[in-house]
Amino acid sequence: MPELIHTFEAIQKNEEQKRIFLASLEGKTLEGSQEQEGPTFEDIQLKAAGINASKDDIVSLQGSFAEAAGFGIGAGLGYSKE
């Protein structure tokens, strides 16, 4: 039974993509045609480094990320996490 449900979901997704494509050929945008964006590569790198902050947060400027942004040891921000 789960295979059947996945098959129907795949067919439905395929048909929706066809409708969106045909509408885009006519210069129209359909509701729901904007794909949801997932996390960025930088966000995934931060999580892998054990930093639980977004790339826009000052807390994310640690280690190699701080060095890449131009804040190294002795040239840092003077910020401490409380």
PyMOL Python script that loads the backbone (N, CA, C, O; Angstrom):
from pymol import cmd

cmd.read_pdbstr("""\
ATOM      1  N   MET A   1       0.802  -1.198   0.000  1.00  0.00           N
ATOM      2  CA  MET A   1       0.000   0.000   0.000  1.00  0.00           C
ATOM      3  C   MET A   1       0.848   1.266   0.000  1.00  0.00           C
ATOM      4  O   MET A   1       0.506   2.210  -0.713  1.00  0.00           O
ATOM      5  N   PRO A   2       1.965   1.337   0.782  1.00  0.00           N
ATOM      6  CA  PRO A   2       2.780   2.556   0.742  1.00  0.00           C
ATOM      7  C   PRO A   2       3.371   2.831  -0.641  1.00  0.00           C
ATOM      8  O   PRO A   2       3.551   3.987  -1.026  1.00  0.00           O
ATOM      9  N   GLU A   3       3.674   1.753  -1.392  1.00  0.00           N
ATOM     10  CA  GLU A   3       4.214   1.930  -2.734  1.00  0.00           C
ATOM     11  C   GLU A   3       3.198   2.608  -3.637  1.00  0.00           C
ATOM     12  O   GLU A   3       3.553   3.447  -4.465  1.00  0.00           O
ATOM     13  N   LEU A   4       1.946   2.244  -3.476  1.00  0.00           N
ATOM     14  CA  LEU A   4       0.880   2.827  -4.277  1.00  0.00           C
ATOM     15  C   LEU A   4       0.718   4.321  -3.968  1.00  0.00           C
ATOM     16  O   LEU A   4       0.524   5.132  -4.874  1.00  0.00           O
ATOM     17  N   ILE A   5       0.800   4.670  -2.695  1.00  0.00           N
ATOM     18  CA  ILE A   5       0.679   6.076  -2.290  1.00  0.00           C
ATOM     19  C   ILE A   5       1.839   6.883  -2.857  1.00  0.00           C
ATOM     20  O   ILE A   5       1.636   7.989  -3.358  1.00  0.00           O
ATOM     21  N   HIS A   6       3.059   6.342  -2.784  1.00  0.00           N
ATOM     22  CA  HIS A   6       4.220   7.046  -3.333  1.00  0.00           C
ATOM     23  C   HIS A   6       4.106   7.205  -4.846  1.00  0.00           C
ATOM     24  O   HIS A   6       4.518   8.222  -5.403  1.00  0.00           O
ATOM     25  N   THR A   7       3.549   6.197  -5.502  1.00  0.00           N
ATOM     26  CA  THR A   7       3.357   6.274  -6.950  1.00  0.00           C
ATOM     27  C   THR A   7       2.384   7.383  -7.306  1.00  0.00           C
ATOM     28  O   THR A   7       2.644   8.159  -8.225  1.00  0.00           O
ATOM     29  N   PHE A   8       1.256   7.472  -6.590  1.00  0.00           N
ATOM     30  CA  PHE A   8       0.289   8.531  -6.841  1.00  0.00           C
ATOM     31  C   PHE A   8       0.874   9.909  -6.551  1.00  0.00           C
ATOM     32  O   PHE A   8       0.610  10.860  -7.287  1.00  0.00           O
ATOM     33  N   GLU A   9       1.664  10.024  -5.487  1.00  0.00           N
ATOM     34  CA  GLU A   9       2.295  11.303  -5.167  1.00  0.00           C
ATOM     35  C   GLU A   9       3.278  11.714  -6.261  1.00  0.00           C
ATOM     36  O   GLU A   9       3.357  12.891  -6.615  1.00  0.00           O
ATOM     37  N   ALA A  10       4.023  10.751  -6.795  1.00  0.00           N
ATOM     38  CA  ALA A  10       4.973  11.046  -7.864  1.00  0.00           C
ATOM     39  C   ALA A  10       4.253  11.481  -9.137  1.00  0.00           C
ATOM     40  O   ALA A  10       4.697  12.403  -9.822  1.00  0.00           O
ATOM     41  N   ILE A  11       3.148  10.820  -9.450  1.00  0.00           N
ATOM     42  CA  ILE A  11       2.362  11.193 -10.628  1.00  0.00           C
ATOM     43  C   ILE A  11       1.798  12.603 -10.461  1.00  0.00           C
ATOM     44  O   ILE A  11       1.837  13.406 -11.393  1.00  0.00           O
ATOM     45  N   GLN A  12       1.277  12.897  -9.280  1.00  0.00           N
ATOM     46  CA  GLN A  12       0.715  14.217  -9.013  1.00  0.00           C
ATOM     47  C   GLN A  12       1.789  15.304  -9.113  1.00  0.00           C
ATOM     48  O   GLN A  12       1.541  16.374  -9.669  1.00  0.00           O
ATOM     49  N   LYS A  13       2.972  15.032  -8.579  1.00  0.00           N
ATOM     50  CA  LYS A  13       4.067  16.001  -8.639  1.00  0.00           C
ATOM     51  C   LYS A  13       4.493  16.229 -10.087  1.00  0.00           C
ATOM     52  O   LYS A  13       4.767  17.360 -10.487  1.00  0.00           O
ATOM     53  N   ASN A  14       4.548  15.162 -10.862  1.00  0.00           N
ATOM     54  CA  ASN A  14       4.918  15.270 -12.272  1.00  0.00           C
ATOM     55  C   ASN A  14       3.908  16.123 -13.041  1.00  0.00           C
ATOM     56  O   ASN A  14       4.299  16.981 -13.833  1.00  0.00           O
ATOM     57  N   GLU A  15       2.634  15.897 -12.817  1.00  0.00           N
ATOM     58  CA  GLU A  15       1.588  16.676 -13.493  1.00  0.00           C
ATOM     59  C   GLU A  15       1.654  18.145 -13.089  1.00  0.00           C
ATOM     60  O   GLU A  15       1.470  19.030 -13.925  1.00  0.00           O
ATOM     61  N   GLU A  16       1.913  18.404 -11.823  1.00  0.00           N
ATOM     62  CA  GLU A  16       2.012  19.788 -11.348  1.00  0.00           C
ATOM     63  C   GLU A  16       3.199  20.490 -12.009  1.00  0.00           C
ATOM     64  O   GLU A  16       3.094  21.655 -12.391  1.00  0.00           O
ATOM     65  N   GLN A  17       4.317  19.795 -12.144  1.00  0.00           N
ATOM     66  CA  GLN A  17       5.480  20.384 -12.793  1.00  0.00           C
ATOM     67  C   GLN A  17       5.201  20.682 -14.263  1.00  0.00           C
ATOM     68  O   GLN A  17       5.664  21.693 -14.793  1.00  0.00           O
ATOM     69  N   LYS A  18       4.447  19.809 -14.920  1.00  0.00           N
ATOM     70  CA  LYS A  18       4.076  20.054 -16.315  1.00  0.00           C
ATOM     71  C   LYS A  18       3.207  21.304 -16.436  1.00  0.00           C
ATOM     72  O   LYS A  18       3.408  22.121 -17.334  1.00  0.00           O
ATOM     73  N   ARG A  19       2.234  21.449 -15.521  1.00  0.00           N
ATOM     74  CA  ARG A  19       1.367  22.636 -15.547  1.00  0.00           C
ATOM     75  C   ARG A  19       2.172  23.915 -15.316  1.00  0.00           C
ATOM     76  O   ARG A  19       1.953  24.924 -15.985  1.00  0.00           O
ATOM     77  N   ILE A  20       3.090  23.863 -14.377  1.00  0.00           N
ATOM     78  CA  ILE A  20       3.919  25.031 -14.079  1.00  0.00           C
ATOM     79  C   ILE A  20       4.782  25.385 -15.284  1.00  0.00           C
ATOM     80  O   ILE A  20       4.930  26.561 -15.617  1.00  0.00           O
ATOM     81  N   PHE A  21       5.350  24.382 -15.936  1.00  0.00           N
ATOM     82  CA  PHE A  21       6.191  24.614 -17.106  1.00  0.00           C
ATOM     83  C   PHE A  21       5.382  25.229 -18.248  1.00  0.00           C
ATOM     84  O   PHE A  21       5.816  26.197 -18.873  1.00  0.00           O
ATOM     85  N   LEU A  22       4.219  24.670 -18.511  1.00  0.00           N
ATOM     86  CA  LEU A  22       3.388  25.202 -19.593  1.00  0.00           C
ATOM     87  C   LEU A  22       2.931  26.630 -19.291  1.00  0.00           C
ATOM     88  O   LEU A  22       2.863  27.461 -20.196  1.00  0.00           O
ATOM     89  N   ALA A  23       2.624  26.916 -18.047  1.00  0.00           N
ATOM     90  CA  ALA A  23       2.237  28.274 -17.675  1.00  0.00           C
ATOM     91  C   ALA A  23       3.408  29.231 -17.832  1.00  0.00           C
ATOM     92  O   ALA A  23       3.221  30.375 -18.246  1.00  0.00           O
ATOM     93  N   SER A  24       4.618  28.774 -17.504  1.00  0.00           N
ATOM     94  CA  SER A  24       5.783  29.654 -17.643  1.00  0.00           C
ATOM     95  C   SER A  24       6.079  29.944 -19.106  1.00  0.00           C
ATOM     96  O   SER A  24       6.600  31.013 -19.424  1.00  0.00           O
ATOM     97  N   LEU A  25       5.759  29.013 -20.008  1.00  0.00           N
ATOM     98  CA  LEU A  25       5.929  29.269 -21.433  1.00  0.00           C
ATOM     99  C   LEU A  25       5.008  30.384 -21.901  1.00  0.00           C
ATOM    100  O   LEU A  25       5.342  31.124 -22.826  1.00  0.00           O
ATOM    101  N   GLU A  26       3.855  30.504 -21.266  1.00  0.00           N
ATOM    102  CA  GLU A  26       2.903  31.561 -21.597  1.00  0.00           C
ATOM    103  C   GLU A  26       3.191  32.855 -20.842  1.00  0.00           C
ATOM    104  O   GLU A  26       2.488  33.850 -21.020  1.00  0.00           O
ATOM    105  N   GLY A  27       4.216  32.842 -20.004  1.00  0.00           N
ATOM    106  CA  GLY A  27       4.585  34.039 -19.262  1.00  0.00           C
ATOM    107  C   GLY A  27       3.780  34.242 -17.998  1.00  0.00           C
ATOM    108  O   GLY A  27       3.726  35.352 -17.469  1.00  0.00           O
ATOM    109  N   LYS A  28       3.161  33.202 -17.514  1.00  0.00           N
ATOM    110  CA  LYS A  28       2.353  33.293 -16.302  1.00  0.00           C
ATOM    111  C   LYS A  28       3.036  32.535 -15.177  1.00  0.00           C
ATOM    112  O   LYS A  28       3.812  31.609 -15.412  1.00  0.00           O
ATOM    113  N   THR A  29       2.736  32.940 -13.957  1.00  0.00           N
ATOM    114  CA  THR A  29       3.243  32.195 -12.808  1.00  0.00           C
ATOM    115  C   THR A  29       2.056  31.648 -12.036  1.00  0.00           C
ATOM    116  O   THR A  29       1.076  32.353 -11.797  1.00  0.00           O
ATOM    117  N   LEU A  30       2.153  30.414 -11.658  1.00  0.00           N
ATOM    118  CA  LEU A  30       1.093  29.773 -10.898  1.00  0.00           C
ATOM    119  C   LEU A  30       1.398  29.846  -9.416  1.00  0.00           C
ATOM    120  O   LEU A  30       2.563  29.889  -9.019  1.00  0.00           O
ATOM    121  N   GLU A  31       0.359  29.861  -8.596  1.00  0.00           N
ATOM    122  CA  GLU A  31       0.577  29.798  -7.156  1.00  0.00           C
ATOM    123  C   GLU A  31       1.226  28.469  -6.833  1.00  0.00           C
ATOM    124  O   GLU A  31       0.852  27.431  -7.379  1.00  0.00           O
ATOM    125  N   GLY A  32       2.192  28.510  -5.949  1.00  0.00           N
ATOM    126  CA  GLY A  32       2.880  27.286  -5.572  1.00  0.00           C
ATOM    127  C   GLY A  32       3.994  26.917  -6.522  1.00  0.00           C
ATOM    128  O   GLY A  32       4.669  25.907  -6.323  1.00  0.00           O
ATOM    129  N   SER A  33       4.199  27.730  -7.568  1.00  0.00           N
ATOM    130  CA  SER A  33       5.265  27.402  -8.505  1.00  0.00           C
ATOM    131  C   SER A  33       6.629  27.794  -7.969  1.00  0.00           C
ATOM    132  O   SER A  33       7.652  27.345  -8.485  1.00  0.00           O
ATOM    133  N   GLN A  34       6.654  28.624  -6.943  1.00  0.00           N
ATOM    134  CA  GLN A  34       7.919  28.990  -6.323  1.00  0.00           C
ATOM    135  C   GLN A  34       8.354  27.846  -5.430  1.00  0.00           C
ATOM    136  O   GLN A  34       7.661  27.485  -4.478  1.00  0.00           O
ATOM    137  N   GLU A  35       9.501  27.282  -5.745  1.00  0.00           N
ATOM    138  CA  GLU A  35       9.969  26.151  -4.954  1.00  0.00           C
ATOM    139  C   GLU A  35      10.482  26.631  -3.608  1.00  0.00           C
ATOM    140  O   GLU A  35      11.067  27.708  -3.494  1.00  0.00           O
ATOM    141  N   GLN A  36      10.255  25.828  -2.613  1.00  0.00           N
ATOM    142  CA  GLN A  36      10.725  26.174  -1.283  1.00  0.00           C
ATOM    143  C   GLN A  36      12.229  25.981  -1.229  1.00  0.00           C
ATOM    144  O   GLN A  36      12.759  24.948  -1.640  1.00  0.00           O
ATOM    145  N   GLU A  37      12.898  26.988  -0.718  1.00  0.00           N
ATOM    146  CA  GLU A  37      14.339  26.898  -0.630  1.00  0.00           C
ATOM    147  C   GLU A  37      14.739  26.291   0.705  1.00  0.00           C
ATOM    148  O   GLU A  37      14.181  26.624   1.750  1.00  0.00           O
ATOM    149  N   GLY A  38      15.683  25.424   0.652  1.00  0.00           N
ATOM    150  CA  GLY A  38      16.193  24.796   1.860  1.00  0.00           C
ATOM    151  C   GLY A  38      17.313  25.622   2.456  1.00  0.00           C
ATOM    152  O   GLY A  38      17.525  26.767   2.058  1.00  0.00           O
ATOM    153  N   PRO A  39      18.021  25.058   3.394  1.00  0.00           N
ATOM    154  CA  PRO A  39      19.130  25.788   4.004  1.00  0.00           C
ATOM    155  C   PRO A  39      20.257  25.995   2.990  1.00  0.00           C
ATOM    156  O   PRO A  39      20.439  25.191   2.076  1.00  0.00           O
ATOM    157  N   THR A  40      21.002  27.069   3.163  1.00  0.00           N
ATOM    158  CA  THR A  40      22.109  27.357   2.262  1.00  0.00           C
ATOM    159  C   THR A  40      23.324  26.507   2.636  1.00  0.00           C
ATOM    160  O   THR A  40      23.366  25.892   3.701  1.00  0.00           O
ATOM    161  N   PHE A  41      24.292  26.486   1.752  1.00  0.00           N
ATOM    162  CA  PHE A  41      25.506  25.724   1.990  1.00  0.00           C
ATOM    163  C   PHE A  41      26.236  26.252   3.217  1.00  0.00           C
ATOM    164  O   PHE A  41      26.794  25.477   3.994  1.00  0.00           O
ATOM    165  N   GLU A  42      26.232  27.577   3.393  1.00  0.00           N
ATOM    166  CA  GLU A  42      26.903  28.176   4.548  1.00  0.00           C
ATOM    167  C   GLU A  42      26.234  27.746   5.849  1.00  0.00           C
ATOM    168  O   GLU A  42      26.913  27.476   6.840  1.00  0.00           O
ATOM    169  N   ASP A  43      24.897  27.683   5.848  1.00  0.00           N
ATOM    170  CA  ASP A  43      24.184  27.240   7.045  1.00  0.00           C
ATOM    171  C   ASP A  43      24.543  25.799   7.407  1.00  0.00           C
ATOM    172  O   ASP A  43      24.692  25.465   8.582  1.00  0.00           O
ATOM    173  N   ILE A  44      24.679  24.959   6.396  1.00  0.00           N
ATOM    174  CA  ILE A  44      25.033  23.565   6.633  1.00  0.00           C
ATOM    175  C   ILE A  44      26.466  23.463   7.161  1.00  0.00           C
ATOM    176  O   ILE A  44      26.752  22.647   8.038  1.00  0.00           O
ATOM    177  N   GLN A  45      27.366  24.295   6.624  1.00  0.00           N
ATOM    178  CA  GLN A  45      28.744  24.306   7.121  1.00  0.00           C
ATOM    179  C   GLN A  45      28.788  24.721   8.586  1.00  0.00           C
ATOM    180  O   GLN A  45      29.529  24.130   9.371  1.00  0.00           O
ATOM    181  N   LEU A  46      28.000  25.736   8.968  1.00  0.00           N
ATOM    182  CA  LEU A  46      27.973  26.188  10.352  1.00  0.00           C
ATOM    183  C   LEU A  46      27.485  25.075  11.282  1.00  0.00           C
ATOM    184  O   LEU A  46      28.066  24.850  12.344  1.00  0.00           O
ATOM    185  N   LYS A  47      26.421  24.385  10.880  1.00  0.00           N
ATOM    186  CA  LYS A  47      25.897  23.302  11.703  1.00  0.00           C
ATOM    187  C   LYS A  47      26.912  22.175  11.833  1.00  0.00           C
ATOM    188  O   LYS A  47      27.043  21.576  12.901  1.00  0.00           O
ATOM    189  N   ALA A  48      27.632  21.883  10.748  1.00  0.00           N
ATOM    190  CA  ALA A  48      28.644  20.830  10.789  1.00  0.00           C
ATOM    191  C   ALA A  48      29.793  21.207  11.714  1.00  0.00           C
ATOM    192  O   ALA A  48      30.423  20.335  12.311  1.00  0.00           O
ATOM    193  N   ALA A  49      30.070  22.503  11.835  1.00  0.00           N
ATOM    194  CA  ALA A  49      31.142  22.962  12.719  1.00  0.00           C
ATOM    195  C   ALA A  49      30.664  23.091  14.162  1.00  0.00           C
ATOM    196  O   ALA A  49      31.453  23.426  15.046  1.00  0.00           O
ATOM    197  N   GLY A  50      29.390  22.830  14.406  1.00  0.00           N
ATOM    198  CA  GLY A  50      28.850  22.891  15.760  1.00  0.00           C
ATOM    199  C   GLY A  50      28.431  24.277  16.188  1.00  0.00           C
ATOM    200  O   GLY A  50      28.266  24.532  17.381  1.00  0.00           O
ATOM    201  N   ILE A  51      28.253  25.186  15.230  1.00  0.00           N
ATOM    202  CA  ILE A  51      27.841  26.554  15.531  1.00  0.00           C
ATOM    203  C   ILE A  51      26.350  26.667  15.243  1.00  0.00           C
ATOM    204  O   ILE A  51      25.923  26.548  14.094  1.00  0.00           O
ATOM    205  N   ASN A  52      25.562  26.895  16.285  1.00  0.00           N
ATOM    206  CA  ASN A  52      24.114  26.980  16.130  1.00  0.00           C
ATOM    207  C   ASN A  52      23.672  28.427  15.978  1.00  0.00           C
ATOM    208  O   ASN A  52      23.019  28.988  16.858  1.00  0.00           O
ATOM    209  N   ALA A  53      24.035  29.020  14.853  1.00  0.00           N
ATOM    210  CA  ALA A  53      23.654  30.392  14.557  1.00  0.00           C
ATOM    211  C   ALA A  53      23.549  30.536  13.044  1.00  0.00           C
ATOM    212  O   ALA A  53      24.182  29.785  12.302  1.00  0.00           O
ATOM    213  N   SER A  54      22.758  31.491  12.587  1.00  0.00           N
ATOM    214  CA  SER A  54      22.672  31.722  11.148  1.00  0.00           C
ATOM    215  C   SER A  54      23.908  32.485  10.701  1.00  0.00           C
ATOM    216  O   SER A  54      24.627  33.052  11.524  1.00  0.00           O
ATOM    217  N   LYS A  55      24.153  32.500   9.391  1.00  0.00           N
ATOM    218  CA  LYS A  55      25.363  33.149   8.895  1.00  0.00           C
ATOM    219  C   LYS A  55      25.321  34.662   9.085  1.00  0.00           C
ATOM    220  O   LYS A  55      26.358  35.319   8.987  1.00  0.00           O
ATOM    221  N   ASP A  56      24.138  35.233   9.356  1.00  0.00           N
ATOM    222  CA  ASP A  56      24.011  36.663   9.581  1.00  0.00           C
ATOM    223  C   ASP A  56      24.289  37.050  11.027  1.00  0.00           C
ATOM    224  O   ASP A  56      24.405  38.235  11.338  1.00  0.00           O
ATOM    225  N   ASP A  57      24.395  36.069  11.909  1.00  0.00           N
ATOM    226  CA  ASP A  57      24.608  36.324  13.336  1.00  0.00           C
ATOM    227  C   ASP A  57      26.097  36.461  13.629  1.00  0.00           C
ATOM    228  O   ASP A  57      26.911  35.741  13.051  1.00  0.00           O
ATOM    229  N   ILE A  58      26.453  37.363  14.506  1.00  0.00           N
ATOM    230  CA  ILE A  58      27.853  37.600  14.855  1.00  0.00           C
ATOM    231  C   ILE A  58      28.477  36.381  15.535  1.00  0.00           C
ATOM    232  O   ILE A  58      29.692  36.192  15.470  1.00  0.00           O
ATOM    233  N   VAL A  59      27.673  35.571  16.172  1.00  0.00           N
ATOM    234  CA  VAL A  59      28.167  34.370  16.842  1.00  0.00           C
ATOM    235  C   VAL A  59      28.754  33.385  15.825  1.00  0.00           C
ATOM    236  O   VAL A  59      29.608  32.571  16.176  1.00  0.00           O
ATOM    237  N   SER A  60      28.304  33.455  14.575  1.00  0.00           N
ATOM    238  CA  SER A  60      28.793  32.529  13.559  1.00  0.00           C
ATOM    239  C   SER A  60      30.226  32.831  13.131  1.00  0.00           C
ATOM    240  O   SER A  60      30.847  32.016  12.450  1.00  0.00           O
ATOM    241  N   LEU A  61      30.756  33.980  13.516  1.00  0.00           N
ATOM    242  CA  LEU A  61      32.128  34.333  13.151  1.00  0.00           C
ATOM    243  C   LEU A  61      33.108  33.705  14.135  1.00  0.00           C
ATOM    244  O   LEU A  61      33.636  34.372  15.025  1.00  0.00           O
ATOM    245  N   GLN A  62      33.337  32.413  13.956  1.00  0.00           N
ATOM    246  CA  GLN A  62      34.255  31.661  14.795  1.00  0.00           C
ATOM    247  C   GLN A  62      35.171  30.836  13.903  1.00  0.00           C
ATOM    248  O   GLN A  62      34.770  30.390  12.828  1.00  0.00           O
ATOM    249  N   GLY A  63      36.389  30.639  14.354  1.00  0.00           N
ATOM    250  CA  GLY A  63      37.324  29.768  13.644  1.00  0.00           C
ATOM    251  C   GLY A  63      37.593  30.197  12.221  1.00  0.00           C
ATOM    252  O   GLY A  63      37.883  31.363  11.953  1.00  0.00           O
ATOM    253  N   SER A  64      37.496  29.243  11.310  1.00  0.00           N
ATOM    254  CA  SER A  64      37.799  29.526   9.905  1.00  0.00           C
ATOM    255  C   SER A  64      36.791  30.493   9.290  1.00  0.00           C
ATOM    256  O   SER A  64      37.113  31.206   8.340  1.00  0.00           O
ATOM    257  N   PHE A  65      35.575  30.517   9.827  1.00  0.00           N
ATOM    258  CA  PHE A  65      34.565  31.450   9.320  1.00  0.00           C
ATOM    259  C   PHE A  65      34.958  32.889   9.645  1.00  0.00           C
ATOM    260  O   PHE A  65      34.754  33.791   8.832  1.00  0.00           O
ATOM    261  N   ALA A  66      35.519  33.100  10.832  1.00  0.00           N
ATOM    262  CA  ALA A  66      35.989  34.433  11.216  1.00  0.00           C
ATOM    263  C   ALA A  66      37.187  34.833  10.365  1.00  0.00           C
ATOM    264  O   ALA A  66      37.300  35.983   9.940  1.00  0.00           O
ATOM    265  N   GLU A  67      38.073  33.886  10.121  1.00  0.00           N
ATOM    266  CA  GLU A  67      39.256  34.171   9.312  1.00  0.00           C
ATOM    267  C   GLU A  67      38.862  34.534   7.884  1.00  0.00           C
ATOM    268  O   GLU A  67      39.435  35.449   7.292  1.00  0.00           O
ATOM    269  N   ALA A  68      37.883  33.818   7.331  1.00  0.00           N
ATOM    270  CA  ALA A  68      37.415  34.107   5.978  1.00  0.00           C
ATOM    271  C   ALA A  68      36.748  35.478   5.899  1.00  0.00           C
ATOM    272  O   ALA A  68      36.786  36.125   4.853  1.00  0.00           O
ATOM    273  N   ALA A  69      36.140  35.922   6.995  1.00  0.00           N
ATOM    274  CA  ALA A  69      35.479  37.231   7.019  1.00  0.00           C
ATOM    275  C   ALA A  69      36.457  38.349   7.362  1.00  0.00           C
ATOM    276  O   ALA A  69      36.077  39.520   7.357  1.00  0.00           O
ATOM    277  N   GLY A  70      37.721  38.003   7.662  1.00  0.00           N
ATOM    278  CA  GLY A  70      38.720  39.011   7.963  1.00  0.00           C
ATOM    279  C   GLY A  70      38.895  39.283   9.444  1.00  0.00           C
ATOM    280  O   GLY A  70      39.507  40.283   9.819  1.00  0.00           O
ATOM    281  N   PHE A  71      38.374  38.422  10.280  1.00  0.00           N
ATOM    282  CA  PHE A  71      38.515  38.565  11.725  1.00  0.00           C
ATOM    283  C   PHE A  71      39.307  37.377  12.252  1.00  0.00           C
ATOM    284  O   PHE A  71      38.745  36.310  12.497  1.00  0.00           O
ATOM    285  N   GLY A  72      40.609  37.562  12.426  1.00  0.00           N
ATOM    286  CA  GLY A  72      41.446  36.489  12.928  1.00  0.00           C
ATOM    287  C   GLY A  72      41.786  36.735  14.394  1.00  0.00           C
ATOM    288  O   GLY A  72      41.246  37.645  15.024  1.00  0.00           O
ATOM    289  N   ILE A  73      42.678  35.923  14.920  1.00  0.00           N
ATOM    290  CA  ILE A  73      43.121  36.092  16.305  1.00  0.00           C
ATOM    291  C   ILE A  73      43.846  37.429  16.414  1.00  0.00           C
ATOM    292  O   ILE A  73      44.733  37.716  15.611  1.00  0.00           O
ATOM    293  N   GLY A  74      43.486  38.235  17.382  1.00  0.00           N
ATOM    294  CA  GLY A  74      44.074  39.549  17.565  1.00  0.00           C
ATOM    295  C   GLY A  74      43.407  40.622  16.733  1.00  0.00           C
ATOM    296  O   GLY A  74      43.631  41.809  16.967  1.00  0.00           O
ATOM    297  N   ALA A  75      42.605  40.239  15.782  1.00  0.00           N
ATOM    298  CA  ALA A  75      41.919  41.211  14.941  1.00  0.00           C
ATOM    299  C   ALA A  75      40.414  40.964  15.011  1.00  0.00           C
ATOM    300  O   ALA A  75      39.684  41.334  14.091  1.00  0.00           O
ATOM    301  N   GLY A  76      39.948  40.352  16.078  1.00  0.00           N
ATOM    302  CA  GLY A  76      38.555  39.954  16.198  1.00  0.00           C
ATOM    303  C   GLY A  76      37.637  41.087  16.595  1.00  0.00           C
ATOM    304  O   GLY A  76      38.016  42.258  16.567  1.00  0.00           O
ATOM    305  N   LEU A  77      36.438  40.723  16.960  1.00  0.00           N
ATOM    306  CA  LEU A  77      35.411  41.691  17.269  1.00  0.00           C
ATOM    307  C   LEU A  77      35.354  42.043  18.752  1.00  0.00           C
ATOM    308  O   LEU A  77      34.752  43.053  19.118  1.00  0.00           O
ATOM    309  N   GLY A  78      35.960  41.240  19.602  1.00  0.00           N
ATOM    310  CA  GLY A  78      35.870  41.476  21.030  1.00  0.00           C
ATOM    311  C   GLY A  78      34.504  41.141  21.587  1.00  0.00           C
ATOM    312  O   GLY A  78      34.044  41.768  22.541  1.00  0.00           O
ATOM    313  N   TYR A  79      33.854  40.151  20.994  1.00  0.00           N
ATOM    314  CA  TYR A  79      32.499  39.753  21.389  1.00  0.00           C
ATOM    315  C   TYR A  79      32.604  38.472  22.194  1.00  0.00           C
ATOM    316  O   TYR A  79      33.343  37.559  21.826  1.00  0.00           O
ATOM    317  N   SER A  80      31.871  38.402  23.282  1.00  0.00           N
ATOM    318  CA  SER A  80      31.826  37.166  24.051  1.00  0.00           C
ATOM    319  C   SER A  80      30.383  36.706  24.177  1.00  0.00           C
ATOM    320  O   SER A  80      29.480  37.516  24.387  1.00  0.00           O
ATOM    321  N   LYS A  81      30.175  35.428  24.049  1.00  0.00           N
ATOM    322  CA  LYS A  81      28.843  34.848  24.118  1.00  0.00           C
ATOM    323  C   LYS A  81      28.460  34.674  25.575  1.00  0.00           C
ATOM    324  O   LYS A  81      29.214  34.071  26.338  1.00  0.00           O
ATOM    325  N   GLU A  82      27.301  35.189  25.982  1.00  0.00           N
ATOM    326  CA  GLU A  82      26.856  35.100  27.369  1.00  0.00           C
ATOM    327  C   GLU A  82      25.840  34.021  27.558  1.00  0.00           C
ATOM    328  O   GLU A  82      25.361  33.813  28.672  1.00  0.00           O
TER     329      GLU A  82
END
""", "prot")
cmd.dss("prot")
cmd.show_as("cartoon", "prot")
cmd.util.cbc("prot")
cmd.orient("prot")
